[in-house]
Amino acid sequence: MLKQKLNQKLLPKLSPQQIQLMKLLQVPTASFEQRIKEEIEANPALEEQSFEAEGEVDPFANTERPTKDDSKTVQDNEEGNTAEEEYDPRDEIDLSDYLIEDDTAGYKLRDNNYADIDEENKTIPIAVIDTFHEHLMQQLGMVDLDEHSYVVARQIIGSIGDDGYLRRDLEALIDDLTFSQNVMTNEEELMAMLKIIQTFEPSGVGARDLQECLLLQIRRKGQIPSRAVELAEDILENHFGEFAKKHYEKLKKSLSVSDESLKDAVEEILKLNPKPGSTYANSSKPEHYVIPDFIITNNNGRLELSLNSRNAPDLRISDSYKDMLKEYTKTKKRTRKQKEAVLFIKQKIDSAKWFIDAIRQRQQTMLKTMNAIMDYQRSYFRTGDETKLRPMILKDIAEITGLDISTVSRVSNSKYVQTEFGTFKLKSFFSESLQTDSGEEVSTREVKRILNNLIEKENKRKPLSDQKLTEALVTKGYNIARRTVAKYREQMNIPVARLRKQL
């Protein structure tokens, strides 16, 4: 049997302005300028302008937000758009808050504590260079080929990855040529074209696996007779598995060579490029340049924090929109179209004010969060010594600032801070704690630093295993398990002991 019930629920609900602020908080400086341009293009009531005077305030800071009735859509009546209304509640709209007499009023976020604008706005020159595939196509143009062979070779080049490897099967290339180019070919012809492409620069291009890539390079070097190069070619062609696993003792027995001869051959192999395509820039994947969101300077022991001025643009409400409202107030007989127009203008101005207000809140939240991080890690920012980094998690900063953990996460994610010791990700300053024998809590980043030092100083002929590294850390007073050492080593992209072994 159906029953009707009345229930009350308390659910969190974010306003559109709060959602907009959350989205702006997670935008890094490198993308923030583009986000502002998108907003200016979408909202004609918003414009960006530079001002010479300092200390200007936002003339729209204390204006009221539009009510629900203000944003209703207007419908035409039966008399048409030009009909004059006897009374309409929209005539009661108070436009005084939107009409500011001060012509110089604008929105100014920048303060005197910001770094030199000229330094921050320096453009980074980007070199114009041929892409990897363009470089290969230029070399293909120098080969005397008929039209059919040229199409086949072009298909092969197009299938070569950015690292220089051909990872598609020849059968798949035959199908591609048949269905997309209407060109009939066979595996023998493809191999003939591939052999030609493998003679191109960079050496090793067109290989189908690492072994073939290294062999192509070592054979080209072998054109100049050398015992080390000949031995290196033999190792790559007949003993690649043993070499990859660094089983040097087995190699010496199999090849009947001395330690010195094997070392020379291995050194020749290590000079080769396992990713030949990486030597050329790819215009489809532009380089990522780090733009710091914060700048910390040490002024005689006193740390000073500033926000990159690109996070504080000069925004204001368009004068033309304010002029339109002034003209509206002078009109006594207002048509329905005029009322619709003024509602549209009012909505765009309110949207612009919300965006300006969101930028201000973004700036304040970012500075508040970074100030808390700087105070928490003051010893590190003064010295640059990673061993002085304190254990710090998002909850610690959230408790200091009074912000939500998710807000702190948005601020610290994809943001960078410029210090005297380099530019770092904010996320890198967050780490778990580890207790020493003395009961002192230290940052896991400090443990990683010590672990890295142990590996750098180890005997490369007999690298330290994870168990030996664990014992060394315990000797230094760090209570840590072997599996934790393995986890930290993998996080630092350090291979296992067997792969760190050298002759």
Rosetta blueprint (number, residue, H / E / L):
1 M L
2 L L
3 K L
4 Q L
5 K L
6 L L
7 N L
8 Q L
9 K L
10 L L
11 L L
12 P L
13 K L
14 L L
15 S L
16 P H
17 Q H
18 Q H
19 I H
20 Q H
21 L H
22 M H
23 K H
24 L H
25 L H
26 Q L
27 V L
28 P L
29 T H
30 A H
31 S H
32 F H
33 E H
34 Q H
35 R H
36 I H
37 K H
38 E H
39 E H
40 I H
41 E H
42 A H
43 N L
44 P L
45 A L
46 L E
47 E E
48 E E
49 Q L
50 S L
51 F L
52 E L
53 A L
54 E L
55 G L
56 E L
57 V L
58 D L
59 P L
60 F L
61 A L
62 N L
63 T L
64 E L
65 R L
66 P L
67 T L
68 K L
69 D H
70 D H
71 S H
72 K L
73 T L
74 V L
75 Q L
76 D L
77 N L
78 E L
79 E L
80 G L
81 N L
82 T L
83 A L
84 E E
85 E L
86 E L
87 Y L
88 D L
89 P H
90 R H
91 D H
92 E H
93 I L
94 D L
95 L L
96 S H
97 D H
98 Y H
99 L L
100 I L
101 E L
102 D L
103 D L
104 T L
105 A L
106 G L
107 Y L
108 K L
109 L L
110 R L
111 D L
112 N L
113 N L
114 Y L
115 A L
116 D L
117 I H
118 D H
119 E H
120 E H
121 N L
122 K L
123 T L
124 I L
125 P L
126 I L
127 A L
128 V L
129 I L
130 D L
131 T L
132 F H
133 H H
134 E H
135 H H
136 L H
137 M H
138 Q H
139 Q H
140 L H
141 G L
142 M L
143 V L
144 D L
145 L L
146 D L
147 E H
148 H H
149 S H
150 Y H
151 V H
152 V H
153 A H
154 R H
155 Q H
156 I H
157 I H
158 G H
159 S H
160 I E
161 G L
162 D L
163 D L
164 G L
165 Y E
166 L E
167 R L
168 R L
169 D L
170 L H
171 E H
172 A H
173 L H
174 I H
175 D H
176 D H
177 L H
178 T H
179 F H
180 S H
181 Q L
182 N L
183 V L
184 M L
185 T L
186 N L
187 E H
188 E H
189 E H
190 L H
191 M H
192 A H
193 M H
194 L H
195 K H
196 I H
197 I H
198 Q L
199 T L
200 F L
201 E L
202 P L
203 S L
204 G L
205 V L
206 G L
207 A E
208 R L
209 D L
210 L H
211 Q H
212 E H
213 C H
214 L H
215 L H
216 L H
217 Q H
218 I H
219 R H
220 R H
221 K H
222 G L
223 Q L
224 I L
225 P L
226 S L
227 R H
228 A H
229 V H
230 E H
231 L H
232 A H
233 E H
234 D H
235 I H
236 L H
237 E H
238 N H
239 H L
240 F H
241 G H
242 E H
243 F H
244 A H
245 K L
246 K L
247 H L
248 Y H
249 E H
250 K H
251 L H
252 K H
253 K H
254 S H
255 L H
256 S L
257 V L
258 S L
259 D H
260 E H
261 S H
262 L H
263 K H
264 D H
265 A H
266 V H
267 E H
268 E H
269 I H
270 L H
271 K L
272 L L
273 N L
274 P L
275 K L
276 P H
277 G H
278 S H
279 T H
280 Y L
281 A L
282 N L
283 S L
284 S L
285 K L
286 P L
287 E L
288 H L
289 Y L
290 V L
291 I L
292 P L
293 D L
294 F E
295 I E
296 I E
297 T E
298 N E
299 N E
300 N L
301 G L
302 R E
303 L E
304 E E
305 L E
306 S E
307 L E
308 N L
309 S H
310 R H
311 N H
312 A L
313 P L
314 D L
315 L E
316 R E
317 I E
318 S L
319 D H
320 S H
321 Y H
322 K H
323 D H
324 M H
325 L H
326 K H
327 E H
328 Y H
329 T H
330 K H
331 T L
332 K L
333 K L
334 R L
335 T E
336 R H
337 K H
338 Q H
339 K H
340 E H
341 A H
342 V H
343 L H
344 F H
345 I H
346 K H
347 Q H
348 K H
349 I H
350 D H
351 S H
352 A H
353 K H
354 W H
355 F H
356 I H
357 D H
358 A H
359 I H
360 R H
361 Q H
362 R H
363 Q H
364 Q H
365 T H
366 M H
367 L H
368 K H
369 T H
370 M H
371 N H
372 A H
373 I H
374 M H
375 D H
376 Y H
377 Q L
378 R H
379 S H
380 Y H
381 F H
382 R H
383 T H
384 G L
385 D L
386 E H
387 T H
388 K H
389 L L
390 R L
391 P L
392 M E
393 I L
394 L H
395 K H
396 D H
397 I H
398 A H
399 E H
400 I H
401 T H
402 G L
403 L L
404 D L
405 I H
406 S H
407 T H
408 V H
409 S H
410 R H
411 V H
412 S H
413 N L
414 S L
415 K L
416 Y E
417 V E
418 Q E
419 T E
420 E L
421 F L
422 G E
423 T E
424 F E
425 K E
426 L H
427 K H
428 S H
429 F H
430 F L
431 S E
432 E L
433 S E
434 L E
435 Q E
436 T E
437 D L
438 S L
439 G L
440 E L
441 E E
442 V E
443 S E
444 T H
445 R H
446 E H
447 V H
448 K H
449 R H
450 I H
451 L H
452 N H
453 N H
454 L H
455 I H
456 E H
457 K H
458 E L
459 N L
460 K L
461 R L
462 K L
463 P L
464 L L
465 S L
466 D H
467 Q H
468 K H
469 L H
470 T H
471 E H
472 A H
473 L H
474 V H
475 T H
476 K L
477 G L
478 Y E
479 N L
480 I L
481 A L
482 R H
483 R H
484 T H
485 V H
486 A H
487 K H
488 Y H
489 R H
490 E H
491 Q H
492 M L
493 N L
494 I L
495 P L
496 V L
497 A H
498 R H
499 L H
500 R H
501 K L
502 Q L
503 L L
